[in-house]
Every structure is written in C-alpha cells, then in structure tokens.
C-alpha cells in the first residue's frame, strides 16, 4: 500500500464492550502463518477488560458516526454504489475502517534492514496521537521475508476483515470507483486482483494519495525546494556571488538560510529535525535541475510555514516583482490549506468547504503560473493532480481530507521503527509485536493523560 491509504469498509458493533469481543473473535483469532504475530486485540482487551468502555470512548472520540454516513450519502457520488448506501440500521454504531502500510528502517548498516508494518485506523480518530489513531496488525523483518511474504500476510488478514464487517454487505463490493471501478472489475481477471479487494466495501476509488506528504511524490518537497532556491538566487539570504560554480555559489546562501530557519524555529518553540540545507539535499547541484528538498514529512510542514513568512516579507520589499508576489501567494495559500486540514472538524460546513476549495485551487493556479514563468524551478508532479482531486472531493463530500493525510501515520511507523531497534535481529518480528503491545497497554490504561497531552498540543 506504500503511501496510499485504503479507505473503504465498515465494521458494526452494538455496544462498547462488543468492540473487544469482535476483534478477538473475528479479527485476530490465532497467529498469522507468515508473520507469527500475537493477537493484538486479544492481548489488549485481556489487559484492559475492566476499562474497555473507557478507552473505547477515549480512542474513538464522542462522535456520533451517523452524521458522517449521512453526510457521505448526501454529498459523495461514489458512496451511492457503496454497500452502506440506503442502509436503514443504526449508523451511529458503524465505524469506517482504513488500512495503512509502510516500511521503516530498524537498523542502519546491518543485514537486518527494515521492518514492514501493516496497521488499521478509522476516520473517527483524526485528533488522536499516533498510537491512539493507528493500531498494529502485522510487523515483520524484511531480512526474513521473501517476495511472497506480504501477500501471505494479506491472505491471513483479509478473511478476518471479511468477518469483521457485516456479512450482509458481502457481494456488494467492486461496484464503483473513480477509474471507474466497473471498468476495473470488467478489465481485470479475478485471479490478478489484489487480495485486498476481497474485503466488502473496498472500492478502487477509495485508494487515496496524500498530496501534502513531504516525501516521495509529495508536493511540498518541490514547493519548499523551489522557494528556497528562488529566494537564494534573488539575494534574500545574501548577495549572490559573481563567480564560481553554481553549487559553490549556492551553498553559503543555503547555510545562511538554514541559520534563519533554526532561529525562527526556536522563536516559535517548534521541534523538528531537519538536516542542513545543501545543494545536494535540494537536488540543485546544477542550475538545470529542478529543486526538491529532502526531508521528513513533519519537517517539510514546518519549513513550509517558515517559507510562507519569508516569501511574504520578500514580496513586500522595495523593487519587488510580480513573480515575487506570486511566490508569496503560492506559499501562503499552501500553508492555509494545511491549516484548514488541521483546524476544521471531521465534517465541513458549507462555508468551510468553499474556503478549502477556493484556497486549494488558488494555490494550484499560482503554482502553475510559476512553473510556466520559470525554467527548471517549480516542477509539476502527478501529486499535483491528486492535490486537485483532494480539494474537489473534500469540498463536494464535505469530509475533511485530514483523515487520509499521513503525518500521524509517519509518526506511528517511526515509533514502530524505534521499537524494532531495541530487538535482537533474530526475533525482531515477534519481539516488536510484544513490545508494541506493552506500549499499547500503557496507552490504554492512561487515556486521561493522553487526552491532556492533546489539549496542550
């Protein structure tokens, strides 16, 4: 699944206590053949049976899910073909389910390498901390895996998800998606489809990309990189040297920019780890290369907010150009999109949906203008297309796109990586799962403490 969330089905429960029972009986009964992972839900609920209702309320928030489903039925065209469309039961007890998968480095310079992680989450927990938003399903060492291990794990997981969702939904999957899903089913032999499509309600359209992600094909890496280089070449961090190779002239200005960034970060009392800005990390050792800043997702987000202030000040100086103002508008609209994702609730009002659409489309239009007006500077990526889809879908469906952005997911998989580094490589798969369960137990036994941390944050 990589950096795409699979957002699809629902599971049904009648009361808080049945949540644990369903997970035990239907989701994780027995051990997975490929990964040899203990039952997550069984262990967690055995440790925490007395407080099951309390931590259920803490993790899944006091949200009536009926409003979520009613909103989708009114505003989301893809939902008309979903198994839940027109369902007359109690929608307040239906929880949307999502899957997430990624790799994380467990060791450096050793043959143990990285570990692969599969987790599940729900749209109802966007305000939780990473360990309260994502829940581990499987973790295994890539060193001990084969090319078939991932498929073997899914083959063990999917039947449990099939049982986890209501049986009356079965047979209604594979009915609609943006591509369109009818074409996907018609043109793809059953044996060639990924086993994940066996989950009822798993629609091709609901494989969603996070366009704000700072790594891989995210848009912020090229936006931040281009803005940094533009400011440096136009003398904002110091006078551009008259002689020398391009990378030698750019490097000292990037060093000054990094110093400003660190000062701004301390002033704002923000914490993130970002390597020093260099031509190599910006993929700009030559002038005929598109800038692309290397950095983690959280760091890229912080850099975007810093660059928004820098470009705004740059556009107010004497002798400013129209392109300078366009750059400032591009950065300011981007960070406004990020603020909308963070500040708006799970369901958007009509005014919020309109603001999100206007701000996001303004950002894309200005970015396209900068791309046309410059040479080897503002690179267009496929993720800009997904960015447009995110804006249009969120404004039409009125569901905050924050449910499938992956900043929290990156933090979650990073914590799994830190857990794995403490384990001996011969038992890393089993011991990572066990240590994770210990941390989850502590997390569930102190929900009030984590709620206080979220309020302070």
N, C-alpha and C positions, 0 to 999 in steps of 0.2 A: 504493500500500500504506500510505502515511502512517505511523501509529504502530503498526501491527499487523505482527507477524512472520508470514510464511507458512512454516510448518514442515511439511515433507512428505516428499520422496523420499529416495533414497539413491543414491550412486554406488559402483561396485565397482572395486577395484583389487587387483592380485595382489602387488605389492611396492612399496616406496617410490619407486623410480625411475619406475614406470609412472604415478605421480600427475602428474608434469610432462608426460609424453607424452600422457596422456589429455586434460589441459587444453588442450594445444596442438592436438591432432588433432581433438578433439570439441567443445571449449567455445568457443574464441575464434579459429577459423580465419577469416582475412580481417577486414575492417573492417565495422562496422555502418553501414548506409546513413545512418541518421538522425543518429547522434552522431559518426561519424568517429573512433571511439576505437581506439587501438592495441590489439593483443592483449596483455592483462595477463599471462597465463600464459606466452606465448611469450617476452616480454622478460625476465620474472623468471627463468625457467628457463635461458635462454641465458646470463644473467649469472651464474647460480648452479648450473650443472650439476654442478660438482665437489663441491658441498656439499649436493646435493639431499636426500640421505637425512638429513643432519644437521638441516637446517631443517625437514624434514617431521616429525621427532621433536620438535623444539622447538615447532612451531606446534600440532600435533595431540595433544601430550602422550603419555606412555607408557601409554595407556589401551587395554585390550582391549575393543573395541566389542561383543564377543559378550555381555557381561554387560548392556549397555544394551538390546540387542534381546531377549534372553531375559527381562529384567525387563518390557518392554512386552508381550511375548506372554503373560506370566502375569497382569499387573495392569491393562492398558489395554483396555477393551472395544472402543474404536474401532479398535484395531490388528487385531482379528480379520478385518476386511474389507480390511486393507491388503495390497498385493502381496507384502510380505515375510513375512506370517504363514505359518508352517509351512514356510518355505524351509529346505532341508537343506544348503545350502552353508556355506562358512566365514564366519560372521558377524563374525569378528574383523577382517575386511577390508572391512566395509561402513560407510560414513561417512554419517550423517544430514545432510541439506542444508537450509539455510534461506535465505530471501531477505529483504532489508531495503531499504526505500526512504524517502527523506525529501528535504526542501528545506532549504537553508541559505543565509543572506544572505551574498553575496560582497562586495557594495559597499553603502555607505549613500548615499542621496540621489543616486543616479545611475541612468541608464536601464538599466544592465547588470543591476541587481536581484540575483536569487538564482540558484543553480545547483541542478539536480535530480540526485540521487545514487541509484544502484542498486548494491547490494553483495550478496555472499553470505557465509554463515558456516556453522558446524557446531556441533552441541550438544557436541562434544568439546573445545571451547576456551573454556569459561567463565572460566578463570583467566588468560587471556592479556590483554595490554594491547590497546587498541582496534585498532591497526594489525596486531596478530597474531591478532585474533579476527574481524575483518571484512575482506573483500577487494573492491576496487572492480571493478565490471563495466562501469558506464557513468556518465558525468557530462556534462551539457550545460547551457549557459546558457539560462535561461528567456527571456532577451531575444531569443534567436534561435530560440526554439521556437514551435510552433503547437499548437493543441488536439489534433492527431494525433501529435505527436512522441513522447509517452510510449508510445502504442500501437505506433508504428513501431519504437521501441526494443525493446519486448517481443516483437514479431513477429520481430525479428532474434535475440533472446536465446533464446527458448523452444525453437526447433529444436535449439540446441546443448545445452540442458539435457536434451532428449529423448534425444539421443545419449549424453550423459554417464552417464545411468542405464542399467542393463542392459536390452536390448531385450525380454527375456523378461517384464518387468513390464508392457509396453505392453498396453493393453486391459483392465487390471485397475483403472484409476483410476475415479473417480466412483462409488464403491460404498457409502461410508458417511460420515456426519458427524453432529454433534450436532443439526443443524436438523430433520430428518435429511437426509443428503446424497441419499438415494434420492428424497426429495420435491424437493430442489433440482434434480436432473437431470430428474425427471419433469415439473416445472413450468417449467423454463427452456429455451427453444429453444436449440439448439446455437449458432446464429449470435449469440445475445445473451449468451452466457457470455464471461467474460474469457478472453483467450488463455492466461493463466497456467494454466488448468485443463487445458491440453494436456500438461503435464508429468506423466508417470506417477507415481502415488502422491500427487498433490496433492489432498488431501481438504478439503472445505469446513469440516469441524470443526476443522482444524488452522490456521485463521486465528485467531491468538491475540492478545488485547489485554493490554497491560501496565497493570494497575490501580494499580501503585505509582508510575507516572510522575507527576512533579510538574507537568507542563504539560498543556495542552489539557483532556482529560476525566479526568485522573488524580485519585486520591482525596486525595493528600497536600496539594494546594493548598487544599481546603476544610477539611481537618482542621487544618492549621497556621494558616490564617486564623482559623478559629473559636476555636482555643485562644488565639491572641494576643489577640483581641478580648475573650474571656471573662476572661482574666487582667487586661487593662487596665480593663475595666468594673468589676471587683471589687476594684480598688485594689492589685493586686500590684506594679505598677510605680510607684505613687504615688497620692495621693488623687485621686479622680475630681472634676473641677471642678464646682461647683454651678451655674454659669450659663454661657451661651454656646451657640452652635450645636453640634450633635453632632460634626461633623468637627473643629471648632476645639478642642473638649474632648479628643477622642481623639488628635489629632496629637502634642501634647507627651509623652503617655504612651508612644506608639509610638516616639518618638525616644529615650526612656529605655530602652525595651525593646531597641532596636537597639544601644545602647551596651553593654548587658549581653551581648547576643549576640556582639558583636565581642570583648569581654573574654573570654568563655568560649571563643571560637574560638582566640584567642591562647594561652590557658591550655592548651588541648588540642592545640595545634600543628596545627590543621587549616587548609587553604587552600580557599577557595571565594569566588566573587564574588556578592554579594547586594546589590541596591540598598536604600537606606534604607527602613524601614517607614513608610508614609504611608497615610492613609485611602483615597486613590485607588488605591494598589497593593494594598490589601486589599479593594477594591470595597465600601468601607464608609463612603462619604461621608454616607449617611443610615442611620438605625437600622433602617429597613425594607428592608435589603439583606443578602443572605447574604454573609458574609465569604469571600473567595477570594484567597489570597496569590499575587501574581505573582512568578515566579522560575524559574530554570533547574532542571533535574532534580537535579543534584548538590547545589545549594544547598538545595533543598527537603528533601533527605535529611538534610543537616547540621542544618537548622533543626528537623526532627522530633526528632533526638536531643537538641538543646538544650531544646526544649519539654518533652520527657519528664522531664528533670531539674527544670525549673521547675515543672511541674504536680505532680510528686511532692513537692517542698518546699511548694508551695501547699496541698496536701491534708494536710500534717502540722501546719499552724499551728493555733493555738487558735481556736475558733469555726468550724472547717471544717464544710461541709455535705455531705450525701450526694452532691449533684451535683458538688462539688469532687473527691470521691474517684472518682466515675465518670469525670470528665475525665482524672484521673491514670491510671486503669486503661486508658482508651482509648488514651492516648499511649504508655504503657509496652508494651501488647500490640502496638501497631503497630510500634514500633521492634524489638520482639522478633521479629516477622515478618521485618523487614529483616535482622536478624542471622542468622536461620535461612537466609535466601536466600544470605547471604554466607559463612556458616561451614560449612553442610552440604555434603557432596560431591554429585557429579552424581546418584548413586543413593542414595535414602534408606533407612535401616534402618526396621524396623517401629516402633521407639521414636521415631525422628526424625519419621516420617510422622504418628504420633499426636500428637506435640508440636506440629508445624506446624498440624495441623488444629484442635487444641484452642485454640492461641493465636490463630489467624486468626479462628475463629468467635467467640471471646470478644470480640475487637476489634469485629467487626461488630455483635454483640448490644449491646454497651455504646454504640457509636455510634448505633444505632437508638434506644436509650433516651434519649440526649441530644437526638436530633432531636425526639422526641416531647415531651420535657420543656421545650424552649426554643422561642422564637419568632424566626424569621429568624436562626438561628445555625448549626446543623450541617446543612448541605444534603445531601440524598440524591441521588446521581448514578447513571446507568447503570453507571458503572465499579464501583460497589459490588457490583452483580450479577456483574460479571466477576471481582471480587475473590473472591466466594464460589466461582465456578467454578474459579478458580486454586487455592484451598485444597482443594476437594474432589478435583480432578483430581490434584494433586500427592500428596495423601495416599493416593489409590487407586492411581495408577500408580507411585508411589514414584520419580518423576523430579523433581529439584529444579526449581522454576519459575524459577530464576535463568537458565535457558537462554533465556527469552524476555522477561526484563526488559531495559530499554533504556538503562540508564545508560551502559554501554560504547558502545552504538550512538550515543548523543548525543555522546559524546566523539569517536567516529570521524568522524561527519558534521561536527562542529566543526573537526576537523583538515583535512578536505577543504575547508571554507569558508575556512580560513586560507590553504591552498594557492592557492585560486582568487583571493584578494585580491591575490596577487602577480603575477597575469597580466593582460595587456592585454585589454580587453573584446572586441576583435575576434577574438582567438584563445583566449578563456578555456576553451572546451571541450577543444581539443587540448592546450593548454599545461598545463591542470590535470591531465590524464591523464599527460602526460610527467613533470611534477614529482612526481606521486604515485608513478610507477614508480621514480624516483630514490630517494625516501624508502623505498620498499619494498625496493629493492636494499640500502640501508644497513641496514635492519631485518633482512634475511635473512642478511647477511654477518656480523652480530654477535649471533647468538642467545644466546650466553652472557651478554653484557652485559644484555640484556633480561630474561633469567631471574633475574639478580642483582637487578635493579630490582624485579621482582615479589616476591622474597623479602623485600626491605627494606620494601616497601609493606605 
